[in-house]
Amino acid sequence: MSEDQLSADRGIPEQPAERSRQRFPFREQLPEPSLEYGSPIGRWLASGEPLDDHAGAGAGSHPWWKVIWLTGVDYFSTLGYQPGIALLAAGALAPIATVILVLVTLFGALPVYAQVAGRSYAGQGSIALLENLLTGWKGKALVLLLLGFAATDFVITMTLSSADAAKHAIENPFLHEVLGEHQILVTLAILAVLAVVFLKGFSEAIGLASAAALPYLALNLVVLGRSAFEIITHPALVADWHSALAAKGDPSLLIAGAVLVFPKLALGLSGFETGVSVMPLIDGGKRDKRHNPRTGVPEGRVANTRKLLLTAAAIMSVMLVASSLISPRLHLYFA
């Protein structure tokens, strides 16, 4: 019988030298797991920047009048179909319902998001502020609910805009021979391009957004100008519209009907959420030169973001009111 077996039988404890062979080698440097992702998708998900970098004056910031076109891709795109939806939903009441929508935008959504810009300047938006109102699972459930609404609105806006663009493209006499009647395929192709651009990053999309939004607004002005000319040269259209309004009742009934209809027209208000989400891209100018993101609010960035929101709301309000005044009269012209 060996000495180890005899020691065990007699209850003699093991010697320190023998126990040391079984101890964990804590003095040795063990290899640490790699923090890098092996798959391309994992590397892409981990490629974002910390929020502290966003809150400061990052190297990739731009003037607000350039970033506004990135917001406009979401906000201004509703000009392509909102007048038609207003005409179908409200008929002759479309101008009144649109004016109510503009008032809600200028005196409701705009002041609210101006405050959001001052309190969530890292680009987290209004949902991050609402999350702080409730703790635990109540806050998480609220955030998930609001994210669902925001995502639904964003998807609807992108889909409607892409479908409208596809319809215009296949009706274009210069493109019809190439695209044919494949509206669904063209819509899916446009959505795929938009997805690639936004997955690449907001900063890289600013140039493309400017190239798309500026001609788009210019073409809308051309269409509105030509339509206004047709109405001016056919004064009977205005009289017919007044007759259609008179047939619906007194002014109080007209306003009440417009109030009930206007929520159907509020499709582009997600553009305000986009406006505060792109705040990290907005340059604060001289006011933020000495700003420390850990000690204070970037006042220059907040002020420029508010200029962006006000300018976008003003452009959209003028275009919406003009289109709503024109579309019911042109509908009577082509009826």
C-alpha positions as CSV (number, residue, x, y, z in Angstrom):
1,M,0.0,0.0,0.0
2,S,1.4,3.5,-0.9
3,E,2.1,6.3,1.5
4,D,-0.8,8.4,0.1
5,Q,-3.3,5.6,0.8
6,L,-2.0,5.1,4.3
7,S,-2.3,8.8,5.0
8,A,-5.8,8.9,3.8
9,D,-6.8,5.9,5.9
10,R,-5.3,7.4,9.1
11,G,-6.9,10.8,8.5
12,I,-3.7,12.6,8.1
13,P,-4.2,15.9,6.1
14,E,-2.4,16.4,2.9
15,Q,0.8,18.4,3.0
16,P,0.8,21.9,1.5
17,A,3.1,20.8,-1.2
18,E,0.6,18.3,-2.3
19,R,-2.4,20.6,-2.2
20,S,-0.6,23.3,-4.2
21,R,-0.6,21.0,-7.2
22,Q,-4.5,21.2,-7.2
23,R,-4.8,25.0,-6.7
24,F,-6.0,27.4,-9.4
25,P,-3.0,29.0,-11.0
26,F,-4.1,32.6,-10.1
27,R,-0.6,34.0,-10.6
28,E,-0.5,33.0,-14.3
29,Q,-1.9,35.3,-17.0
30,L,-4.8,33.5,-18.6
31,P,-5.8,34.3,-22.2
32,E,-8.8,36.8,-22.3
33,P,-11.6,36.3,-24.8
34,S,-11.6,38.5,-27.8
35,L,-14.0,41.5,-27.8
36,E,-14.1,41.6,-31.6
37,Y,-17.0,40.1,-33.5
38,G,-16.2,37.5,-36.1
39,S,-19.2,38.0,-38.4
40,P,-19.7,41.1,-40.6
41,I,-23.1,41.8,-39.1
42,G,-21.6,41.7,-35.6
43,R,-18.8,44.1,-36.6
44,W,-21.4,46.5,-38.1
45,L,-23.6,46.4,-35.0
46,A,-20.5,47.3,-32.8
47,S,-19.3,50.1,-35.1
48,G,-21.4,52.8,-33.4
49,E,-19.9,55.7,-31.4
50,P,-20.4,56.3,-27.7
51,L,-23.1,58.8,-26.7
52,D,-20.5,61.0,-25.1
53,D,-18.9,61.4,-28.6
54,H,-22.4,62.3,-29.9
55,A,-23.0,64.9,-27.3
56,G,-19.9,66.8,-28.1
57,A,-18.8,68.7,-31.2
58,G,-17.9,65.7,-33.2
59,A,-15.6,65.8,-36.2
60,G,-18.5,64.7,-38.5
61,S,-20.8,67.7,-37.8
62,H,-22.3,69.8,-40.5
63,P,-24.2,73.2,-40.7
64,W,-27.8,72.9,-39.9
65,W,-28.9,74.1,-43.3
66,K,-27.3,70.9,-44.8
67,V,-28.7,68.5,-42.2
68,I,-32.2,69.9,-42.8
69,W,-32.3,68.0,-46.1
70,L,-31.7,64.7,-44.3
71,T,-34.8,65.5,-42.2
72,G,-36.6,66.6,-45.4
73,V,-36.2,63.1,-46.9
74,D,-38.8,62.0,-44.3
75,Y,-40.7,65.2,-43.8
76,F,-40.9,66.8,-47.2
77,S,-41.6,63.5,-49.0
78,T,-45.3,63.6,-47.8
79,L,-45.9,66.5,-50.3
80,G,-46.0,63.8,-53.0
81,Y,-49.3,62.2,-51.6
82,Q,-50.6,64.3,-48.7
83,P,-52.7,66.7,-51.0
84,G,-54.3,63.7,-52.6
85,I,-55.1,62.1,-49.3
86,A,-56.5,65.4,-48.1
87,L,-58.7,65.6,-51.1
88,L,-60.0,62.0,-50.7
89,A,-60.5,62.3,-47.0
90,A,-61.9,65.9,-46.8
91,G,-63.0,66.8,-50.3
92,A,-63.8,70.5,-50.4
93,L,-62.8,70.8,-46.8
94,A,-59.2,69.9,-47.6
95,P,-57.9,73.5,-47.3
96,I,-59.6,74.0,-43.8
97,A,-58.3,70.6,-42.5
98,T,-54.8,71.4,-43.8
99,V,-54.8,74.8,-42.1
100,I,-55.8,73.0,-38.8
101,L,-52.9,70.6,-39.4
102,V,-50.5,73.5,-39.9
103,L,-51.7,75.2,-36.8
104,V,-51.2,72.0,-34.8
105,T,-47.7,71.7,-36.3
106,L,-46.6,75.3,-35.6
107,F,-48.1,75.7,-32.2
108,G,-48.1,72.1,-30.9
109,A,-45.4,69.9,-32.4
110,L,-42.8,72.6,-33.0
111,P,-42.6,74.0,-29.5
112,V,-42.6,70.4,-28.0
113,Y,-39.7,69.3,-30.1
114,A,-37.9,72.6,-29.5
115,Q,-37.9,71.6,-25.8
116,V,-36.9,68.0,-26.7
117,A,-33.9,69.4,-28.6
118,G,-32.8,71.2,-25.4
119,R,-33.1,68.2,-23.2
120,S,-32.1,65.3,-25.4
121,Y,-29.2,66.8,-27.4
122,A,-27.4,63.5,-27.8
123,G,-29.9,62.4,-30.4
124,Q,-32.0,60.1,-28.3
125,G,-35.3,62.0,-29.1
126,S,-38.5,62.3,-27.2
127,I,-38.8,58.6,-26.4
128,A,-35.7,58.7,-24.2
129,L,-37.3,61.6,-22.2
130,L,-40.5,59.7,-21.7
131,E,-38.6,56.7,-20.5
132,N,-37.5,58.6,-17.5
133,L,-41.0,59.3,-16.3
134,L,-41.6,55.6,-15.4
135,T,-39.2,53.1,-13.8
136,G,-38.8,49.4,-14.2
137,W,-41.0,47.4,-16.7
138,K,-43.5,50.3,-16.9
139,G,-40.9,52.5,-18.5
140,K,-39.7,49.7,-20.8
141,A,-43.3,48.9,-21.9
142,L,-43.9,52.6,-22.6
143,V,-40.7,52.8,-24.7
144,L,-41.6,49.6,-26.7
145,L,-45.1,51.0,-27.3
146,L,-43.8,54.4,-28.6
147,L,-41.2,52.7,-30.6
148,G,-43.9,50.6,-32.3
149,F,-45.8,53.8,-33.2
150,A,-42.7,55.6,-34.4
151,A,-41.5,52.6,-36.5
152,T,-45.0,52.1,-38.0
153,D,-45.2,55.8,-39.0
154,F,-41.7,55.7,-40.5
155,V,-42.4,52.5,-42.5
156,I,-45.7,53.9,-43.8
157,T,-44.0,57.2,-44.8
158,M,-41.2,55.4,-46.6
159,T,-43.5,53.0,-48.3
160,L,-46.0,55.6,-49.5
161,S,-43.2,57.9,-50.7
162,S,-41.5,55.1,-52.6
163,A,-44.8,53.9,-54.1
164,D,-45.6,57.4,-55.2
165,A,-42.2,57.9,-56.7
166,A,-42.5,54.5,-58.5
167,K,-45.9,55.6,-59.9
168,H,-44.4,58.8,-61.2
169,A,-41.5,57.0,-62.7
170,I,-43.5,54.4,-64.7
171,E,-45.9,57.2,-65.9
172,N,-42.9,59.2,-67.2
173,P,-42.9,58.9,-71.0
174,F,-39.1,58.8,-71.0
175,L,-38.9,55.9,-68.5
176,H,-42.0,54.0,-69.3
177,E,-40.3,51.9,-72.0
178,V,-37.6,50.8,-69.6
179,L,-39.7,50.3,-66.4
180,G,-42.9,49.2,-68.0
181,E,-45.8,48.5,-65.6
182,H,-43.6,47.1,-62.8
183,Q,-44.6,49.5,-60.1
184,I,-44.1,47.0,-57.3
185,L,-40.6,46.1,-58.4
186,V,-39.6,49.8,-58.7
187,T,-41.0,50.5,-55.3
188,L,-39.0,47.6,-53.7
189,A,-35.9,48.8,-55.5
190,I,-36.3,52.4,-54.1
191,L,-36.9,51.0,-50.6
192,A,-33.8,48.8,-50.9
193,V,-31.7,51.9,-51.9
194,L,-33.1,53.9,-49.0
195,A,-32.4,51.1,-46.6
196,V,-28.8,50.8,-47.7
197,V,-28.2,54.6,-47.4
198,F,-29.6,54.8,-43.9
199,L,-27.8,51.7,-42.7
200,K,-24.6,53.2,-44.0
201,G,-25.2,56.1,-41.7
202,F,-26.8,59.5,-41.4
203,S,-23.6,61.4,-42.0
204,E,-22.9,59.7,-45.3
205,A,-26.5,60.2,-46.4
206,I,-26.5,64.0,-46.1
207,G,-25.0,64.6,-49.6
208,L,-27.5,62.2,-51.2
209,A,-30.4,63.8,-49.2
210,S,-29.5,67.2,-50.5
211,A,-29.3,66.0,-54.1
212,A,-32.8,64.5,-53.7
213,A,-34.6,67.0,-51.6
214,L,-33.6,70.3,-53.4
215,P,-34.8,69.2,-56.9
216,Y,-37.9,67.6,-55.3
217,L,-39.0,70.9,-53.7
218,A,-38.2,72.8,-56.9
219,L,-40.4,70.5,-58.9
220,N,-43.2,70.9,-56.4
221,L,-42.9,74.6,-56.8
222,V,-43.1,74.2,-60.6
223,V,-46.3,72.1,-60.2
224,L,-47.9,74.5,-57.8
225,G,-47.1,77.5,-59.9
226,R,-48.5,75.9,-63.1
227,S,-51.6,74.8,-61.2
228,A,-52.1,78.2,-59.7
229,F,-51.9,79.7,-63.3
230,E,-54.7,77.3,-64.4
231,I,-56.9,78.4,-61.6
232,I,-56.3,82.1,-62.2
233,T,-57.2,81.6,-65.9
234,H,-60.4,79.7,-64.9
235,P,-62.1,81.9,-62.3
236,A,-65.2,79.6,-62.4
237,L,-63.3,77.0,-60.4
238,V,-63.2,79.2,-57.4
239,A,-66.9,79.8,-57.6
240,D,-67.6,76.1,-57.9
241,W,-65.5,75.4,-54.8
242,H,-67.4,78.0,-52.8
243,S,-70.6,76.4,-53.9
244,A,-69.4,73.0,-52.7
245,L,-68.5,74.4,-49.3
246,A,-71.9,76.2,-49.0
247,A,-73.6,72.9,-49.7
248,K,-71.9,71.3,-46.6
249,G,-73.4,73.8,-44.1
250,D,-72.5,76.8,-42.1
251,P,-68.9,77.7,-41.1
252,S,-69.2,76.0,-37.7
253,L,-70.1,72.7,-39.3
254,L,-67.3,73.1,-41.8
255,I,-64.7,73.6,-39.0
256,A,-66.1,70.7,-37.0
257,G,-65.9,68.4,-40.0
258,A,-62.3,69.5,-40.7
259,V,-61.3,68.9,-37.1
260,L,-62.5,65.3,-37.4
261,V,-60.7,64.7,-40.7
262,F,-57.3,66.4,-40.1
263,P,-55.7,63.5,-38.1
264,K,-55.8,61.5,-41.3
265,L,-53.5,64.1,-42.8
266,A,-50.8,64.1,-40.1
267,L,-48.5,61.7,-41.8
268,G,-45.3,63.7,-41.9
269,L,-44.9,64.7,-38.3
270,S,-42.3,61.9,-37.8
271,G,-40.0,64.3,-39.5
272,F,-39.7,66.2,-36.2
273,E,-38.4,63.1,-34.5
274,T,-35.9,62.7,-37.3
275,G,-34.9,66.3,-36.8
276,V,-33.9,65.7,-33.1
277,S,-32.4,62.3,-33.9
278,V,-29.8,63.8,-36.2
279,M,-28.7,66.4,-33.7
280,P,-25.2,64.9,-33.3
281,L,-24.6,65.8,-36.9
282,I,-25.4,69.5,-36.4
283,D,-22.5,71.9,-35.9
284,G,-22.9,74.2,-32.9
285,G,-20.5,76.9,-34.3
286,K,-18.5,79.2,-32.1
287,R,-20.8,78.8,-29.1
288,D,-19.7,75.2,-28.7
289,K,-16.0,75.6,-29.2
290,R,-15.3,75.3,-25.5
291,H,-18.2,73.0,-24.6
292,N,-17.5,70.0,-22.5
293,P,-20.1,67.3,-23.1
294,R,-19.8,66.1,-19.5
295,T,-20.5,69.4,-17.8
296,G,-23.2,71.3,-19.8
297,V,-25.6,71.6,-22.7
298,P,-24.2,72.4,-26.2
299,E,-26.2,75.6,-26.6
300,G,-25.0,76.3,-30.1
301,R,-26.1,72.8,-31.3
302,V,-29.5,73.2,-29.6
303,A,-30.1,76.6,-31.1
304,N,-29.2,75.4,-34.6
305,T,-31.4,72.4,-34.2
306,R,-34.3,74.7,-33.4
307,K,-33.6,76.7,-36.5
308,L,-33.7,73.5,-38.5
309,L,-37.1,72.5,-37.0
310,L,-38.5,76.0,-37.5
311,T,-37.3,76.2,-41.1
312,A,-38.6,72.7,-42.0
313,A,-42.0,73.4,-40.4
314,A,-42.3,76.8,-42.3
315,I,-41.4,75.2,-45.7
316,M,-43.8,72.4,-45.1
317,S,-46.6,74.6,-43.9
318,V,-46.4,76.9,-47.0
319,M,-46.3,74.0,-49.4
320,L,-49.2,72.1,-47.7
321,V,-51.5,75.1,-47.6
322,A,-50.7,76.0,-51.2
323,S,-51.3,72.4,-52.4
324,S,-54.6,72.1,-50.4
325,L,-55.9,75.3,-51.9
326,I,-55.1,74.1,-55.4
327,S,-56.1,70.4,-55.4
328,P,-59.9,70.8,-54.8
329,R,-60.1,73.4,-57.5
330,L,-58.1,71.3,-60.0
331,H,-60.3,68.3,-59.1
332,L,-63.3,70.3,-60.2
333,Y,-61.4,71.3,-63.4
334,F,-60.7,67.7,-64.4
335,A,-64.1,66.3,-63.1
